[in-house]
Amino acid sequence: MYLEFLKKFKESVLNMNEVSLKLINHGLQLAVGVCLIGLGTYIINKQLYIFNFLGEQFGMHIMLAGGSLFTQFIIGGIILDIIQKRRGT
């Protein structure tokens, strides 16, 4: 049962529109970059300033924003692919 799902999922991803794949690919690169910036901010504030709670929170919020971007780009690419397939282009 799970193998059938994985096969269908793989076929669906391989049959995605080129524009949707580019959106997902570049969006994920951006999201990972934002997460790395947040991680760097968190580590720098943790190492340099002993009692800088606000700096640590900024780093964590930036990492959460990167995670949010990650999901938004994936969902956006899937929705764009569905819309383009229904239009017939």
C-alpha positions in Angstrom: 0.0 0.0 0.0 2.7 2.5 0.9 4.8 1.5 -2.1 1.9 2.3 -4.4 1.6 5.7 -2.8 5.3 6.4 -3.2 5.1 5.3 -6.9 2.2 7.6 -7.5 3.9 10.5 -5.7 7.1 10.0 -7.7 5.1 9.9 -11.0 3.3 13.1 -10.0 6.5 14.9 -9.2 8.1 13.8 -12.4 5.0 15.0 -14.4 5.0 18.5 -12.8 5.2 21.5 -15.0 8.6 23.0 -15.6 7.6 26.4 -14.2 6.3 24.8 -11.0 9.5 22.8 -10.5 11.5 26.0 -10.9 9.3 27.8 -8.4 9.8 25.0 -5.9 13.5 24.7 -6.5 14.4 28.4 -6.2 11.9 28.9 -3.4 13.5 26.1 -1.4 16.9 27.6 -2.0 15.7 30.9 -0.6 14.0 29.3 2.4 17.2 27.4 3.3 19.2 30.6 2.9 16.8 32.4 5.3 17.1 29.5 7.8 20.9 29.7 7.6 20.8 33.4 8.3 18.6 32.8 11.3 20.9 30.0 12.5 23.9 32.3 12.1 22.2 35.0 14.1 21.2 32.6 16.8 24.7 31.1 17.1 26.4 34.5 17.1 24.1 35.9 19.8 24.4 32.7 21.8 28.3 32.8 21.7 29.0 36.5 22.0 26.4 37.8 24.3 25.7 35.8 27.4 22.4 37.4 28.4 21.0 38.6 25.1 17.7 36.8 25.1 16.2 39.1 22.5 19.0 38.3 19.9 18.3 34.6 20.4 14.6 35.1 19.9 15.3 37.1 16.6 17.4 34.1 15.4 14.7 31.6 16.2 12.0 33.8 14.5 14.1 34.1 11.4 14.5 30.3 11.3 10.7 29.9 11.7 10.1 32.3 8.9 12.4 30.2 6.7 10.4 27.1 7.6 7.2 29.0 6.7 8.7 30.0 3.3 9.6 26.4 2.7 6.1 25.2 3.0 4.6 28.2 1.1 6.8 27.6 -1.9 6.0 23.9 -2.0 2.3 24.5 -1.7 2.4 27.3 -4.2 4.2 25.2 -6.8 1.7 22.4 -6.4 -1.2 24.8 -6.8 0.4 26.4 -9.8 0.9 23.0 -11.4 -2.8 22.0 -10.7 -4.1 25.3 -12.2 -1.9 25.0 -15.3 -2.9 21.4 -15.9 -6.6 22.3 -15.6 -6.2 25.1 -18.1 -4.5 22.7 -20.5 -1.2 24.5 -20.9 
